[in-house]
Amino acid sequence: MKTTVAIQNLKCSGCESTIAKKLHTLEGIKDISVDTNNCTISFSYETQDGIETVEKELTKLGYPIEGDKNTLSRKAKSYISCAIGRLNK
């Protein structure tokens, strides 16, 4: 199945790079597309818990789902993830 989720703290191509690389490592998750203009991520998933798996991973990286609590620590994590993504391009 394919879905799109809106996330918080998505700023640039560095964020996009980090998110795409990390989600590609998740089993059963594929066809990943990150849209920095609309702050959304689209992906296909094969397992029943695919959406939850992606949401948990995004939150760990500092990109919580729109509507979830966006704490200062999550915002800080997103800046770190962004910097790593820029360095690893």
PDB file of N, CA, C and O in Angstrom:
ATOM      1  N   MET A   1       0.824  -1.171   0.000  1.00  0.00           N
ATOM      2  CA  MET A   1       0.000   0.000   0.000  1.00  0.00           C
ATOM      3  C   MET A   1       0.874   1.243   0.000  1.00  0.00           C
ATOM      4  O   MET A   1       2.025   1.207   0.437  1.00  0.00           O
ATOM      5  N   LYS A   2       0.321   2.335  -0.492  1.00  0.00           N
ATOM      6  CA  LYS A   2       1.060   3.596  -0.561  1.00  0.00           C
ATOM      7  C   LYS A   2       0.348   4.635   0.294  1.00  0.00           C
ATOM      8  O   LYS A   2      -0.881   4.678   0.342  1.00  0.00           O
ATOM      9  N   THR A   3       1.137   5.475   0.970  1.00  0.00           N
ATOM     10  CA  THR A   3       0.570   6.530   1.805  1.00  0.00           C
ATOM     11  C   THR A   3       1.467   7.754   1.788  1.00  0.00           C
ATOM     12  O   THR A   3       2.626   7.688   1.378  1.00  0.00           O
ATOM     13  N   THR A   4       0.922   8.860   2.234  1.00  0.00           N
ATOM     14  CA  THR A   4       1.665  10.109   2.383  1.00  0.00           C
ATOM     15  C   THR A   4       1.391  10.653   3.771  1.00  0.00           C
ATOM     16  O   THR A   4       0.245  10.691   4.219  1.00  0.00           O
ATOM     17  N   VAL A   5       2.453  11.076   4.453  1.00  0.00           N
ATOM     18  CA  VAL A   5       2.310  11.674   5.780  1.00  0.00           C
ATOM     19  C   VAL A   5       2.958  13.046   5.783  1.00  0.00           C
ATOM     20  O   VAL A   5       3.981  13.267   5.135  1.00  0.00           O
ATOM     21  N   ALA A   6       2.348  13.968   6.522  1.00  0.00           N
ATOM     22  CA  ALA A   6       2.915  15.307   6.707  1.00  0.00           C
ATOM     23  C   ALA A   6       3.762  15.286   7.963  1.00  0.00           C
ATOM     24  O   ALA A   6       3.356  14.736   8.987  1.00  0.00           O
ATOM     25  N   ILE A   7       4.949  15.891   7.882  1.00  0.00           N
ATOM     26  CA  ILE A   7       5.855  15.900   9.029  1.00  0.00           C
ATOM     27  C   ILE A   7       6.249  17.322   9.397  1.00  0.00           C
ATOM     28  O   ILE A   7       6.031  18.266   8.637  1.00  0.00           O
ATOM     29  N   GLN A   8       6.829  17.450  10.569  1.00  0.00           N
ATOM     30  CA  GLN A   8       7.305  18.738  11.067  1.00  0.00           C
ATOM     31  C   GLN A   8       8.828  18.809  10.949  1.00  0.00           C
ATOM     32  O   GLN A   8       9.502  17.782  10.875  1.00  0.00           O
ATOM     33  N   ASN A   9       9.351  20.017  10.933  1.00  0.00           N
ATOM     34  CA  ASN A   9      10.793  20.307  10.965  1.00  0.00           C
ATOM     35  C   ASN A   9      11.528  20.005   9.665  1.00  0.00           C
ATOM     36  O   ASN A   9      12.758  20.065   9.650  1.00  0.00           O
ATOM     37  N   LEU A  10      10.850  19.690   8.594  1.00  0.00           N
ATOM     38  CA  LEU A  10      11.496  19.420   7.302  1.00  0.00           C
ATOM     39  C   LEU A  10      11.880  20.752   6.679  1.00  0.00           C
ATOM     40  O   LEU A  10      11.010  21.564   6.364  1.00  0.00           O
ATOM     41  N   LYS A  11      13.179  20.983   6.499  1.00  0.00           N
ATOM     42  CA  LYS A  11      13.658  22.287   6.083  1.00  0.00           C
ATOM     43  C   LYS A  11      14.325  22.329   4.713  1.00  0.00           C
ATOM     44  O   LYS A  11      14.150  23.291   3.965  1.00  0.00           O
ATOM     45  N   CYS A  12      15.083  21.298   4.383  1.00  0.00           N
ATOM     46  CA  CYS A  12      15.917  21.433   3.192  1.00  0.00           C
ATOM     47  C   CYS A  12      16.332  20.063   2.630  1.00  0.00           C
ATOM     48  O   CYS A  12      15.857  19.017   3.072  1.00  0.00           O
ATOM     49  N   SER A  13      17.217  20.110   1.661  1.00  0.00           N
ATOM     50  CA  SER A  13      17.685  18.880   1.025  1.00  0.00           C
ATOM     51  C   SER A  13      18.535  18.024   1.969  1.00  0.00           C
ATOM     52  O   SER A  13      18.636  16.812   1.780  1.00  0.00           O
ATOM     53  N   GLY A  14      19.144  18.644   2.980  1.00  0.00           N
ATOM     54  CA  GLY A  14      19.889  17.863   3.971  1.00  0.00           C
ATOM     55  C   GLY A  14      18.948  16.977   4.765  1.00  0.00           C
ATOM     56  O   GLY A  14      19.240  15.807   5.013  1.00  0.00           O
ATOM     57  N   CYS A  15      17.812  17.543   5.163  1.00  0.00           N
ATOM     58  CA  CYS A  15      16.777  16.764   5.863  1.00  0.00           C
ATOM     59  C   CYS A  15      16.284  15.647   4.953  1.00  0.00           C
ATOM     60  O   CYS A  15      16.164  14.495   5.367  1.00  0.00           O
ATOM     61  N   GLU A  16      16.001  16.009   3.708  1.00  0.00           N
ATOM     62  CA  GLU A  16      15.502  15.047   2.726  1.00  0.00           C
ATOM     63  C   GLU A  16      16.456  13.872   2.570  1.00  0.00           C
ATOM     64  O   GLU A  16      16.026  12.719   2.535  1.00  0.00           O
ATOM     65  N   SER A  17      17.736  14.158   2.478  1.00  0.00           N
ATOM     66  CA  SER A  17      18.752  13.121   2.305  1.00  0.00           C
ATOM     67  C   SER A  17      18.784  12.166   3.497  1.00  0.00           C
ATOM     68  O   SER A  17      18.795  10.948   3.320  1.00  0.00           O
ATOM     69  N   THR A  18      18.800  12.718   4.703  1.00  0.00           N
ATOM     70  CA  THR A  18      18.833  11.889   5.908  1.00  0.00           C
ATOM     71  C   THR A  18      17.601  10.997   6.003  1.00  0.00           C
ATOM     72  O   THR A  18      17.710   9.803   6.281  1.00  0.00           O
ATOM     73  N   ILE A  19      16.434  11.582   5.770  1.00  0.00           N
ATOM     74  CA  ILE A  19      15.182  10.831   5.856  1.00  0.00           C
ATOM     75  C   ILE A  19      15.149   9.703   4.836  1.00  0.00           C
ATOM     76  O   ILE A  19      14.841   8.561   5.178  1.00  0.00           O
ATOM     77  N   ALA A  20      15.466  10.018   3.586  1.00  0.00           N
ATOM     78  CA  ALA A  20      15.409   9.008   2.523  1.00  0.00           C
ATOM     79  C   ALA A  20      16.380   7.858   2.805  1.00  0.00           C
ATOM     80  O   ALA A  20      16.018   6.689   2.668  1.00  0.00           O
ATOM     81  N   LYS A  21      17.603   8.190   3.194  1.00  0.00           N
ATOM     82  CA  LYS A  21      18.593   7.142   3.470  1.00  0.00           C
ATOM     83  C   LYS A  21      18.147   6.239   4.611  1.00  0.00           C
ATOM     84  O   LYS A  21      18.288   5.019   4.532  1.00  0.00           O
ATOM     85  N   LYS A  22      17.611   6.833   5.669  1.00  0.00           N
ATOM     86  CA  LYS A  22      17.195   6.036   6.827  1.00  0.00           C
ATOM     87  C   LYS A  22      15.982   5.172   6.499  1.00  0.00           C
ATOM     88  O   LYS A  22      15.947   3.999   6.869  1.00  0.00           O
ATOM     89  N   LEU A  23      14.994   5.726   5.815  1.00  0.00           N
ATOM     90  CA  LEU A  23      13.793   4.958   5.499  1.00  0.00           C
ATOM     91  C   LEU A  23      14.082   3.826   4.525  1.00  0.00           C
ATOM     92  O   LEU A  23      13.409   2.796   4.562  1.00  0.00           O
ATOM     93  N   HIS A  24      15.072   4.000   3.653  1.00  0.00           N
ATOM     94  CA  HIS A  24      15.444   2.923   2.729  1.00  0.00           C
ATOM     95  C   HIS A  24      16.009   1.707   3.455  1.00  0.00           C
ATOM     96  O   HIS A  24      16.035   0.609   2.899  1.00  0.00           O
ATOM     97  N   THR A  25      16.463   1.895   4.696  1.00  0.00           N
ATOM     98  CA  THR A  25      17.015   0.759   5.453  1.00  0.00           C
ATOM     99  C   THR A  25      15.924  -0.051   6.159  1.00  0.00           C
ATOM    100  O   THR A  25      16.192  -1.142   6.661  1.00  0.00           O
ATOM    101  N   LEU A  26      14.714   0.470   6.200  1.00  0.00           N
ATOM    102  CA  LEU A  26      13.619  -0.220   6.891  1.00  0.00           C
ATOM    103  C   LEU A  26      13.035  -1.316   6.014  1.00  0.00           C
ATOM    104  O   LEU A  26      12.734  -1.092   4.842  1.00  0.00           O
ATOM    105  N   GLU A  27      12.878  -2.487   6.585  1.00  0.00           N
ATOM    106  CA  GLU A  27      12.347  -3.623   5.851  1.00  0.00           C
ATOM    107  C   GLU A  27      10.875  -3.397   5.490  1.00  0.00           C
ATOM    108  O   GLU A  27      10.066  -3.015   6.336  1.00  0.00           O
ATOM    109  N   GLY A  28      10.546  -3.641   4.220  1.00  0.00           N
ATOM    110  CA  GLY A  28       9.166  -3.522   3.758  1.00  0.00           C
ATOM    111  C   GLY A  28       8.748  -2.120   3.370  1.00  0.00           C
ATOM    112  O   GLY A  28       7.595  -1.901   3.001  1.00  0.00           O
ATOM    113  N   ILE A  29       9.669  -1.161   3.445  1.00  0.00           N
ATOM    114  CA  ILE A  29       9.374   0.230   3.073  1.00  0.00           C
ATOM    115  C   ILE A  29      10.120   0.539   1.784  1.00  0.00           C
ATOM    116  O   ILE A  29      11.329   0.326   1.692  1.00  0.00           O
ATOM    117  N   LYS A  30       9.391   1.044   0.781  1.00  0.00           N
ATOM    118  CA  LYS A  30      10.037   1.355  -0.503  1.00  0.00           C
ATOM    119  C   LYS A  30       9.301   2.489  -1.193  1.00  0.00           C
ATOM    120  O   LYS A  30       8.322   3.015  -0.664  1.00  0.00           O
ATOM    121  N   ASP A  31       9.771   2.864  -2.369  1.00  0.00           N
ATOM    122  CA  ASP A  31       9.201   3.956  -3.166  1.00  0.00           C
ATOM    123  C   ASP A  31       9.078   5.232  -2.331  1.00  0.00           C
ATOM    124  O   ASP A  31       8.021   5.863  -2.292  1.00  0.00           O
ATOM    125  N   ILE A  32      10.158   5.596  -1.674  1.00  0.00           N
ATOM    126  CA  ILE A  32      10.163   6.741  -0.763  1.00  0.00           C
ATOM    127  C   ILE A  32      10.371   8.037  -1.542  1.00  0.00           C
ATOM    128  O   ILE A  32      11.276   8.146  -2.368  1.00  0.00           O
ATOM    129  N   SER A  33       9.520   9.007  -1.261  1.00  0.00           N
ATOM    130  CA  SER A  33       9.610  10.318  -1.900  1.00  0.00           C
ATOM    131  C   SER A  33       9.420  11.387  -0.830  1.00  0.00           C
ATOM    132  O   SER A  33       8.416  11.395  -0.117  1.00  0.00           O
ATOM    133  N   VAL A  34      10.400  12.294  -0.724  1.00  0.00           N
ATOM    134  CA  VAL A  34      10.343  13.366   0.270  1.00  0.00           C
ATOM    135  C   VAL A  34      10.078  14.680  -0.460  1.00  0.00           C
ATOM    136  O   VAL A  34      10.824  15.043  -1.369  1.00  0.00           O
ATOM    137  N   ASP A  35       9.036  15.385  -0.074  1.00  0.00           N
ATOM    138  CA  ASP A  35       8.649  16.656  -0.691  1.00  0.00           C
ATOM    139  C   ASP A  35       8.895  17.779   0.315  1.00  0.00           C
ATOM    140  O   ASP A  35       8.094  17.994   1.224  1.00  0.00           O
ATOM    141  N   THR A  36      10.017  18.499   0.143  1.00  0.00           N
ATOM    142  CA  THR A  36      10.375  19.552   1.092  1.00  0.00           C
ATOM    143  C   THR A  36       9.442  20.756   0.988  1.00  0.00           C
ATOM    144  O   THR A  36       9.260  21.471   1.973  1.00  0.00           O
ATOM    145  N   ASN A  37       8.851  20.995  -0.173  1.00  0.00           N
ATOM    146  CA  ASN A  37       7.938  22.134  -0.322  1.00  0.00           C
ATOM    147  C   ASN A  37       6.664  21.958   0.478  1.00  0.00           C
ATOM    148  O   ASN A  37       6.163  22.921   1.059  1.00  0.00           O
ATOM    149  N   ASN A  38       6.132  20.748   0.520  1.00  0.00           N
ATOM    150  CA  ASN A  38       4.880  20.478   1.226  1.00  0.00           C
ATOM    151  C   ASN A  38       5.074  19.782   2.564  1.00  0.00           C
ATOM    152  O   ASN A  38       4.101  19.482   3.254  1.00  0.00           O
ATOM    153  N   CYS A  39       6.335  19.520   2.938  1.00  0.00           N
ATOM    154  CA  CYS A  39       6.668  18.833   4.201  1.00  0.00           C
ATOM    155  C   CYS A  39       5.954  17.486   4.303  1.00  0.00           C
ATOM    156  O   CYS A  39       5.355  17.165   5.329  1.00  0.00           O
ATOM    157  N   THR A  40       6.027  16.701   3.222  1.00  0.00           N
ATOM    158  CA  THR A  40       5.394  15.384   3.208  1.00  0.00           C
ATOM    159  C   THR A  40       6.375  14.314   2.769  1.00  0.00           C
ATOM    160  O   THR A  40       7.373  14.586   2.101  1.00  0.00           O
ATOM    161  N   ILE A  41       6.062  13.093   3.165  1.00  0.00           N
ATOM    162  CA  ILE A  41       6.819  11.922   2.743  1.00  0.00           C
ATOM    163  C   ILE A  41       5.814  10.902   2.244  1.00  0.00           C
ATOM    164  O   ILE A  41       4.839  10.587   2.926  1.00  0.00           O
ATOM    165  N   SER A  42       6.060  10.387   1.044  1.00  0.00           N
ATOM    166  CA  SER A  42       5.225   9.325   0.480  1.00  0.00           C
ATOM    167  C   SER A  42       6.052   8.053   0.440  1.00  0.00           C
ATOM    168  O   SER A  42       7.254   8.101   0.180  1.00  0.00           O
ATOM    169  N   PHE A  43       5.420   6.919   0.695  1.00  0.00           N
ATOM    170  CA  PHE A  43       6.130   5.648   0.664  1.00  0.00           C
ATOM    171  C   PHE A  43       5.143   4.512   0.510  1.00  0.00           C
ATOM    172  O   PHE A  43       3.952   4.647   0.788  1.00  0.00           O
ATOM    173  N   SER A  44       5.669   3.400   0.063  1.00  0.00           N
ATOM    174  CA  SER A  44       4.887   2.159  -0.001  1.00  0.00           C
ATOM    175  C   SER A  44       5.347   1.267   1.129  1.00  0.00           C
ATOM    176  O   SER A  44       6.517   1.278   1.511  1.00  0.00           O
ATOM    177  N   TYR A  45       4.408   0.487   1.664  1.00  0.00           N
ATOM    178  CA  TYR A  45       4.759  -0.422   2.751  1.00  0.00           C
ATOM    179  C   TYR A  45       4.072  -1.759   2.528  1.00  0.00           C
ATOM    180  O   TYR A  45       2.978  -1.833   1.969  1.00  0.00           O
ATOM    181  N   GLU A  46       4.744  -2.819   2.981  1.00  0.00           N
ATOM    182  CA  GLU A  46       4.266  -4.182   2.755  1.00  0.00           C
ATOM    183  C   GLU A  46       3.718  -4.838   4.012  1.00  0.00           C
ATOM    184  O   GLU A  46       2.991  -5.828   3.927  1.00  0.00           O
ATOM    185  N   THR A  47       4.058  -4.300   5.173  1.00  0.00           N
ATOM    186  CA  THR A  47       3.621  -4.917   6.424  1.00  0.00           C
ATOM    187  C   THR A  47       2.517  -4.092   7.065  1.00  0.00           C
ATOM    188  O   THR A  47       2.370  -2.906   6.772  1.00  0.00           O
ATOM    189  N   GLN A  48       1.757  -4.706   7.922  1.00  0.00           N
ATOM    190  CA  GLN A  48       0.645  -4.036   8.572  1.00  0.00           C
ATOM    191  C   GLN A  48       1.102  -2.881   9.459  1.00  0.00           C
ATOM    192  O   GLN A  48       0.388  -1.890   9.608  1.00  0.00           O
ATOM    193  N   ASP A  49       2.289  -3.008  10.045  1.00  0.00           N
ATOM    194  CA  ASP A  49       2.785  -1.950  10.921  1.00  0.00           C
ATOM    195  C   ASP A  49       3.744  -1.001  10.211  1.00  0.00           C
ATOM    196  O   ASP A  49       4.519  -0.304  10.866  1.00  0.00           O
ATOM    197  N   GLY A  50       3.702  -0.966   8.888  1.00  0.00           N
ATOM    198  CA  GLY A  50       4.609  -0.129   8.104  1.00  0.00           C
ATOM    199  C   GLY A  50       4.525   1.346   8.434  1.00  0.00           C
ATOM    200  O   GLY A  50       5.550   2.013   8.569  1.00  0.00           O
ATOM    201  N   ILE A  51       3.312   1.863   8.566  1.00  0.00           N
ATOM    202  CA  ILE A  51       3.149   3.291   8.866  1.00  0.00           C
ATOM    203  C   ILE A  51       3.721   3.611  10.240  1.00  0.00           C
ATOM    204  O   ILE A  51       4.431   4.604  10.401  1.00  0.00           O
ATOM    205  N   GLU A  52       3.419   2.783  11.228  1.00  0.00           N
ATOM    206  CA  GLU A  52       3.927   3.017  12.585  1.00  0.00           C
ATOM    207  C   GLU A  52       5.447   2.954  12.619  1.00  0.00           C
ATOM    208  O   GLU A  52       6.089   3.744  13.312  1.00  0.00           O
ATOM    209  N   THR A  53       6.022   2.019  11.876  1.00  0.00           N
ATOM    210  CA  THR A  53       7.474   1.885  11.817  1.00  0.00           C
ATOM    211  C   THR A  53       8.104   3.166  11.270  1.00  0.00           C
ATOM    212  O   THR A  53       9.082   3.666  11.826  1.00  0.00           O
ATOM    213  N   VAL A  54       7.549   3.690  10.191  1.00  0.00           N
ATOM    214  CA  VAL A  54       8.078   4.920   9.587  1.00  0.00           C
ATOM    215  C   VAL A  54       7.889   6.093  10.537  1.00  0.00           C
ATOM    216  O   VAL A  54       8.809   6.891  10.717  1.00  0.00           O
ATOM    217  N   GLU A  55       6.720   6.213  11.145  1.00  0.00           N
ATOM    218  CA  GLU A  55       6.470   7.315  12.072  1.00  0.00           C
ATOM    219  C   GLU A  55       7.442   7.305  13.247  1.00  0.00           C
ATOM    220  O   GLU A  55       7.936   8.360  13.648  1.00  0.00           O
ATOM    221  N   LYS A  56       7.720   6.137  13.801  1.00  0.00           N
ATOM    222  CA  LYS A  56       8.672   6.022  14.912  1.00  0.00           C
ATOM    223  C   LYS A  56      10.069   6.453  14.475  1.00  0.00           C
ATOM    224  O   LYS A  56      10.760   7.176  15.193  1.00  0.00           O
ATOM    225  N   GLU A  57      10.474   6.002  13.297  1.00  0.00           N
ATOM    226  CA  GLU A  57      11.810   6.343  12.805  1.00  0.00           C
ATOM    227  C   GLU A  57      11.924   7.845  12.528  1.00  0.00           C
ATOM    228  O   GLU A  57      12.942   8.458  12.849  1.00  0.00           O
ATOM    229  N   LEU A  58      10.898   8.431  11.943  1.00  0.00           N
ATOM    230  CA  LEU A  58      10.905   9.872  11.680  1.00  0.00           C
ATOM    231  C   LEU A  58      11.004  10.661  12.984  1.00  0.00           C
ATOM    232  O   LEU A  58      11.727  11.655  13.055  1.00  0.00           O
ATOM    233  N   THR A  59      10.286  10.228  14.005  1.00  0.00           N
ATOM    234  CA  THR A  59      10.329  10.913  15.296  1.00  0.00           C
ATOM    235  C   THR A  59      11.720  10.809  15.909  1.00  0.00           C
ATOM    236  O   THR A  59      12.211  11.779  16.487  1.00  0.00           O
ATOM    237  N   LYS A  60      12.364   9.648  15.794  1.00  0.00           N
ATOM    238  CA  LYS A  60      13.737   9.477  16.301  1.00  0.00           C
ATOM    239  C   LYS A  60      14.701  10.441  15.626  1.00  0.00           C
ATOM    240  O   LYS A  60      15.641  10.930  16.252  1.00  0.00           O
ATOM    241  N   LEU A  61      14.463  10.712  14.339  1.00  0.00           N
ATOM    242  CA  LEU A  61      15.331  11.610  13.570  1.00  0.00           C
ATOM    243  C   LEU A  61      15.031  13.086  13.834  1.00  0.00           C
ATOM    244  O   LEU A  61      15.806  13.960  13.443  1.00  0.00           O
ATOM    245  N   GLY A  62      13.891  13.366  14.505  1.00  0.00           N
ATOM    246  CA  GLY A  62      13.522  14.749  14.788  1.00  0.00           C
ATOM    247  C   GLY A  62      12.460  15.305  13.858  1.00  0.00           C
ATOM    248  O   GLY A  62      12.289  16.521  13.766  1.00  0.00           O
ATOM    249  N   TYR A  63      11.745  14.427  13.165  1.00  0.00           N
ATOM    250  CA  TYR A  63      10.702  14.847  12.223  1.00  0.00           C
ATOM    251  C   TYR A  63       9.366  14.193  12.589  1.00  0.00           C
ATOM    252  O   TYR A  63       8.907  13.283  11.898  1.00  0.00           O
ATOM    253  N   PRO A  64       8.743  14.662  13.684  1.00  0.00           N
ATOM    254  CA  PRO A  64       7.472  14.049  14.095  1.00  0.00           C
ATOM    255  C   PRO A  64       6.365  14.314  13.075  1.00  0.00           C
ATOM    256  O   PRO A  64       6.420  15.267  12.298  1.00  0.00           O
ATOM    257  N   ILE A  65       5.369  13.447  13.104  1.00  0.00           N
ATOM    258  CA  ILE A  65       4.216  13.580  12.219  1.00  0.00           C
ATOM    259  C   ILE A  65       3.455  14.853  12.594  1.00  0.00           C
ATOM    260  O   ILE A  65       3.368  15.207  13.770  1.00  0.00           O
ATOM    261  N   GLU A  66       2.912  15.531  11.601  1.00  0.00           N
ATOM    262  CA  GLU A  66       2.115  16.735  11.832  1.00  0.00           C
ATOM    263  C   GLU A  66       1.019  16.423  12.856  1.00  0.00           C
ATOM    264  O   GLU A  66       0.286  15.443  12.720  1.00  0.00           O
ATOM    265  N   GLY A  67       0.922  17.267  13.871  1.00  0.00           N
ATOM    266  CA  GLY A  67      -0.061  17.054  14.931  1.00  0.00           C
ATOM    267  C   GLY A  67       0.529  16.426  16.182  1.00  0.00           C
ATOM    268  O   GLY A  67      -0.032  16.573  17.268  1.00  0.00           O
ATOM    269  N   ASP A  68       1.670  15.715  16.048  1.00  0.00           N
ATOM    270  CA  ASP A  68       2.348  15.165  17.220  1.00  0.00           C
ATOM    271  C   ASP A  68       3.093  16.282  17.942  1.00  0.00           C
ATOM    272  O   ASP A  68       3.372  17.330  17.361  1.00  0.00           O
ATOM    273  N   LYS A  69       3.408  16.051  19.196  1.00  0.00           N
ATOM    274  CA  LYS A  69       4.149  17.031  19.987  1.00  0.00           C
ATOM    275  C   LYS A  69       5.522  17.263  19.369  1.00  0.00           C
ATOM    276  O   LYS A  69       6.245  16.315  19.059  1.00  0.00           O
ATOM    277  N   ASN A  70       5.871  18.536  19.193  1.00  0.00           N
ATOM    278  CA  ASN A  70       7.153  18.895  18.593  1.00  0.00           C
ATOM    279  C   ASN A  70       8.006  19.593  19.650  1.00  0.00           C
ATOM    280  O   ASN A  70       8.068  20.821  19.710  1.00  0.00           O
ATOM    281  N   THR A  71       8.653  18.792  20.469  1.00  0.00           N
ATOM    282  CA  THR A  71       9.439  19.312  21.582  1.00  0.00           C
ATOM    283  C   THR A  71      10.737  19.962  21.106  1.00  0.00           C
ATOM    284  O   THR A  71      11.154  19.789  19.960  1.00  0.00           O
ATOM    285  N   LEU A  72      11.348  20.692  21.987  1.00  0.00           N
ATOM    286  CA  LEU A  72      12.627  21.335  21.678  1.00  0.00           C
ATOM    287  C   LEU A  72      13.680  20.289  21.317  1.00  0.00           C
ATOM    288  O   LEU A  72      14.486  20.513  20.414  1.00  0.00           O
ATOM    289  N   SER A  73      13.680  19.151  22.012  1.00  0.00           N
ATOM    290  CA  SER A  73      14.675  18.116  21.718  1.00  0.00           C
ATOM    291  C   SER A  73      14.455  17.530  20.319  1.00  0.00           C
ATOM    292  O   SER A  73      15.425  17.202  19.635  1.00  0.00           O
ATOM    293  N   ARG A  74      13.208  17.394  19.887  1.00  0.00           N
ATOM    294  CA  ARG A  74      12.941  16.894  18.533  1.00  0.00           C
ATOM    295  C   ARG A  74      13.404  17.904  17.491  1.00  0.00           C
ATOM    296  O   ARG A  74      13.947  17.529  16.452  1.00  0.00           O
ATOM    297  N   LYS A  75      13.187  19.190  17.773  1.00  0.00           N
ATOM    298  CA  LYS A  75      13.650  20.231  16.850  1.00  0.00           C
ATOM    299  C   LYS A  75      15.174  20.190  16.750  1.00  0.00           C
ATOM    300  O   LYS A  75      15.732  20.305  15.659  1.00  0.00           O
ATOM    301  N   ALA A  76      15.838  20.027  17.880  1.00  0.00           N
ATOM    302  CA  ALA A  76      17.301  19.947  17.889  1.00  0.00           C
ATOM    303  C   ALA A  76      17.784  18.727  17.105  1.00  0.00           C
ATOM    304  O   ALA A  76      18.754  18.817  16.353  1.00  0.00           O
ATOM    305  N   LYS A  77      17.111  17.588  17.279  1.00  0.00           N
ATOM    306  CA  LYS A  77      17.480  16.381  16.532  1.00  0.00           C
ATOM    307  C   LYS A  77      17.344  16.598  15.034  1.00  0.00           C
ATOM    308  O   LYS A  77      18.155  16.100  14.253  1.00  0.00           O
ATOM    309  N   SER A  78      16.306  17.352  14.627  1.00  0.00           N
ATOM    310  CA  SER A  78      16.123  17.588  13.198  1.00  0.00           C
ATOM    311  C   SER A  78      17.273  18.403  12.624  1.00  0.00           C
ATOM    312  O   SER A  78      17.684  18.171  11.487  1.00  0.00           O
ATOM    313  N   TYR A  79      17.802  19.360  13.394  1.00  0.00           N
ATOM    314  CA  TYR A  79      18.944  20.141  12.915  1.00  0.00           C
ATOM    315  C   TYR A  79      20.186  19.268  12.781  1.00  0.00           C
ATOM    316  O   TYR A  79      20.968  19.430  11.844  1.00  0.00           O
ATOM    317  N   ILE A  80      20.361  18.353  13.711  1.00  0.00           N
ATOM    318  CA  ILE A  80      21.492  17.426  13.629  1.00  0.00           C
ATOM    319  C   ILE A  80      21.326  16.504  12.417  1.00  0.00           C
ATOM    320  O   ILE A  80      22.273  16.295  11.658  1.00  0.00           O
ATOM    321  N   SER A  81      20.128  15.957  12.240  1.00  0.00           N
ATOM    322  CA  SER A  81      19.851  15.093  11.090  1.00  0.00           C
ATOM    323  C   SER A  81      20.064  15.845   9.785  1.00  0.00           C
ATOM    324  O   SER A  81      20.588  15.290   8.819  1.00  0.00           O
ATOM    325  N   CYS A  82      19.657  17.106   9.760  1.00  0.00           N
ATOM    326  CA  CYS A  82      19.832  17.954   8.574  1.00  0.00           C
ATOM    327  C   CYS A  82      21.323  18.121   8.255  1.00  0.00           C
ATOM    328  O   CYS A  82      21.741  17.965   7.108  1.00  0.00           O
ATOM    329  N   ALA A  83      22.113  18.440   9.280  1.00  0.00           N
ATOM    330  CA  ALA A  83      23.555  18.627   9.085  1.00  0.00           C
ATOM    331  C   ALA A  83      24.217  17.338   8.586  1.00  0.00           C
ATOM    332  O   ALA A  83      25.064  17.380   7.693  1.00  0.00           O
ATOM    333  N   ILE A  84      23.840  16.216   9.151  1.00  0.00           N
ATOM    334  CA  ILE A  84      24.390  14.929   8.700  1.00  0.00           C
ATOM    335  C   ILE A  84      24.025  14.678   7.250  1.00  0.00           C
ATOM    336  O   ILE A  84      24.856  14.225   6.463  1.00  0.00           O
ATOM    337  N   GLY A  85      22.773  14.974   6.894  1.00  0.00           N
ATOM    338  CA  GLY A  85      22.325  14.795   5.514  1.00  0.00           C
ATOM    339  C   GLY A  85      23.093  15.656   4.541  1.00  0.00           C
ATOM    340  O   GLY A  85      23.399  15.214   3.434  1.00  0.00           O
ATOM    341  N   ARG A  86      23.412  16.876   4.930  1.00  0.00           N
ATOM    342  CA  ARG A  86      24.201  17.767   4.065  1.00  0.00           C
ATOM    343  C   ARG A  86      25.631  17.250   3.898  1.00  0.00           C
ATOM    344  O   ARG A  86      26.206  17.350   2.814  1.00  0.00           O
ATOM    345  N   LEU A  87      26.194  16.708   4.956  1.00  0.00           N
ATOM    346  CA  LEU A  87      27.563  16.196   4.890  1.00  0.00           C
ATOM    347  C   LEU A  87      27.666  14.912   4.077  1.00  0.00           C
ATOM    348  O   LEU A  87      28.689  14.663   3.440  1.00  0.00           O
ATOM    349  N   ASN A  88      26.623  14.103   4.093  1.00  0.00           N
ATOM    350  CA  ASN A  88      26.648  12.789   3.437  1.00  0.00           C
ATOM    351  C   ASN A  88      26.059  12.796   2.040  1.00  0.00           C
ATOM    352  O   ASN A  88      25.812  11.728   1.481  1.00  0.00           O
ATOM    353  N   LYS A  89      25.831  13.937   1.471  1.00  0.00           N
ATOM    354  CA  LYS A  89      25.257  13.987   0.124  1.00  0.00           C
ATOM    355  C   LYS A  89      26.237  13.531  -0.907  1.00  0.00           C
ATOM    356  O   LYS A  89      25.918  13.510  -2.096  1.00  0.00           O
TER     357      LYS A  89
END
